[in-house]
Amino acid sequence: MNRLTFTKRLILGVFATLPLIAKADNVWSYHQEIDNLSNQSFSYAQSPLPLPGLYDYLRLELVCKGNTLQATIEANDLITSQSSRFNMDYQIDKTPAIAIAMKTFPDSKRKGYTEEYAKKLAGDLLTGKTLFIHVNTIIRTLLSSSMPLTNAELTIKQVLSDCNLSTSNGKTATATYSLSEFEQSFGQLPLDKQQRVLAELKKMMADIK
């Protein structure tokens, strides 16, 4: 089978109701893919490409795969060697820049990811209009890019929803754990672990009071 057919790219019907947004080149877009090898579906919010000639090629994505949120950055230029750490700075509008650590993929020197800072980055992207990115490379050059956050809120919130995450005041948080979910999980525990859970809950309730 041709490797190009290993994944199916599907742009969900949300853009059917937003034709002008879907056709624009300078807005964020939401995509869903299915990996035919693992039959695992995943979704991602993708940033627009920077204007050619003004900035370096840098593309940011927020990916939900296996119920895990991941932020990725891809460049045309070398970032660092495979499976190596590097730093990325991002700035929303005129707020102070924030530095986060990322790591290149085992099979790429031009694409990196972070799971540790993905939630914070997603939340911050919901608060502004323009994103500035700087990536420090192994050869001590600085890759820079700027991109609008047009349509970012819609697409990012959809990815967060896919990962069972919600937003509150621009920050991401794990969706509320309902009482019914707790009761179901609790009922599946052996008796000794149930006693441990109840003991911990008793301590927590005492601290809250």
N, C-alpha and C positions, 0 to 999 in steps of 0.2 A: 504493500500500500504506500502511495506517495506520502511523504512526511507532511506535505502541505494540507493533507486531509485529516491529520490527526486531531485537529480541533475544529469545532464548528463555531463560527462567530455569529452571534445573534444580537441585534440591537432591539431591545424590548419595545413593546408597543407604547411605552410612555411617550416616545417621540412621535407617534402617530397623531397625538393630540397637540404636539408642539412642532409643526413642520418648519417654522422659521428657525427655531433653535437647532433642530437636527441638521439643517443645511449649513449653518454657520460654521466657520473655521476657527473662530476665536472664542469658543465657549467650551465648557466642560461637557463631557458626554458619558453616558452610562452604557455599559456593555455586559453581556453575559456569554460565557463560553462553556462548552462541554468537552472535556478531554476524552477522546475515544479510547485511549489506552487504559485509563482508570475509571472511565464512565463517571467522573466526578465533575459536577458543575461548580462554577465559581463566577463571581461578578466583580466588576471594577469600575471606578470612576476615573476618567482619564482627562488630564489637562490638555489644553490646546497647545500647539507648537508655537514657539516664539517667532516674532517677525524675522525673516531671513536677513542677514547682514547686520542686524542690530545687536543680537545676543547669540550666545552659544546654544547649540541644540541640547535642550534638557526637557525631558518629559516626565511628569510626576503621575503616579497612579496610586489609588487606594484600593486594595484588593481584599475581598472576602473569600477565603478558600478554606474548606474544612472547618468552618465556623470560627476562623482565626482572621483577625484584621492585620493587614500588612501594608506598609507604605513602600513604594519602589521608586527609584529615580534612574532614568536611562539617559546616556549621553552618546554622542557620535564619537567623542574623543576618549582616549584612555583615562580611566579614573585611577585604578590601581590594579595590582595583580589579583588573580582569582582567590576567592574566600579570604579577602583581606579587609581590614577595617579602614574607614575613612570618615571624614567629618563633612556634614552639610549644614550650612546656615540658611535659615529662612526668615523672612520678614514680611509681616502683614501690614500693608499701608505704611504708616510712619511709626509703628510700634518698634521697640528694641528688637534686634535680631536674636534669634534663638538657635543655638548650636546643638545638633543631635549626632550621635554616632550611628553609622550605617555599615553594612558589610556587603561586599560584592558576592554574587552568586558563584557557586563552584565552577560553572561553565562560562563565566563572563568576566571581562575586565572593564566593561562599560555600563554595567547595570548592577545596582545595589538595592538593599532592602533593610527595613527595620520593622520588628514587631513591637519592640519595647516602647517606641515613641509614636507608633501609628495612631493610637487613640487621641493623644494630645494634638498631634498634627491635624488630624481630621477636625477636631473641635475648633482649633485656631482658624482653619480655613473657612469656617462658617461665619467668622466675625468681621471680615473685611471685603475690600473690593479689588485689591491688587496683591499679587504674591511676588516676592523677590527671592531668588535662590542663588546661593554660592556653594560650589563644590570644590573642596581642596583635593588636588590630585597628587599622585606619587611623584610626579616630576616638578612639583611645587608651582604649578600654574593654577590659576583660579578660573573655573568655569562659572559664568554668570548668566542668569536669565530672568526675565520678568514676564508674567502672564496674568491676564485678568481672571477674576473669580466669577465671571458671568456664568450662571447656571450651576455653579459649584454646590450651592446649598441643596438643590434638588437631587443631584446625582450622588453626592456624598451621603446624604441622609438615606437614600435608597440602599447604598452599600452597607451602611451601619445597620439598617433594618435587616438586611440579609444575614448579618452576623449577630442578630439578636442584641444589638446595642442601641441605646437611645441617646438623645441629646438633651441637655438642660443648660440654658444660659450660655450656649456656645461651646460647652464642654461635653465630652462623651462620658456615658456611664453605663454600666451593665444594666440591662432591663430588669425590672423588679421581679424578685423571686416570690411567686405567689404562695399563699398558704396551701392551696391544693397541691402544688408541686412539691412543697416541703413534706406534706403528709404522705404523698406517694413515695418519695425517696426514703422518708423515715421508716415507713412500713416495710421496706425491703432490706433494712439493716438487721443484723442479728441482735439478740437481746442485749449483749454486753456493750455493743456500740450505741444502741439506743440509750442506754443508761449514761454513757459518756456524753452524748449529744445533749441530753436533758440537764446534766450537771453543768455543761458549758452555757446552756441557755439560762439557767438559773443565775449564774455569775453575771452574764451580760445584762439580765433584767435588773439585778441588784445595782449594777454600775449605772444604768440609765436612770434609776430612781434617785 
